[in-house]
Amino acid sequence: MREAIDLSLTNMQAGRGGPFGAVVVKDGQIIARGFNQVTSTNDPTCHAEVDAIRKACQALGTFQLDGCDLYTSCEPCPMCLGAIYWARPTRVFYGNTKADAAAIGFDDQFIYEELEKPLDQRRLPMQQFLREEALVSFKAWADKQDRTTY
């Protein structure tokens, strides 16, 4: 956890992004370090947890973090939480809470609230389009004998 906290501070002070850091640990060893790089890379998905997950999966040669723990300097936002669930680590440890993050201007509560609303009531308009054409790839996936399930 101290390494995640250190990453959150040093990379923020170096102008690389917001005050967030994360590490992935397997068998007691850090296998990946990540930090927020949203503003330095112009990538809104480059949060510390996502960065660490990407690096850990690359290092392990897999798309899941079986047997790994994720340490993050702050309670994960909704995007990172989704990525964490998909990566399937064994446990997640966090330092600051989402309330602590909101107190310094990183308030994700509106996203949690949006997810509870029906699609037609969300701020971001969403409309289904060309479903029949899109289903072709899903049918091909369902029929694919050598697919890797995840």
Salt bridges, closest charged atoms under 4 A:
GLU3 OE2 - ARG33 NE 2.78
ASP51 OD2 - LYS55 NZ 3.06
ASP69 OD2 - ARG91 NH2 2.75
GLU114 OE2 - LYS117 NZ 2.97
GLU114 OE2 - ARG123 NE 3.92
GLU132 OE2 - ARG131 NH1 3.95
ASP143 OD2 - LYS139 NZ 2.71
ASP146 OD1 - LYS144 NZ 2.85
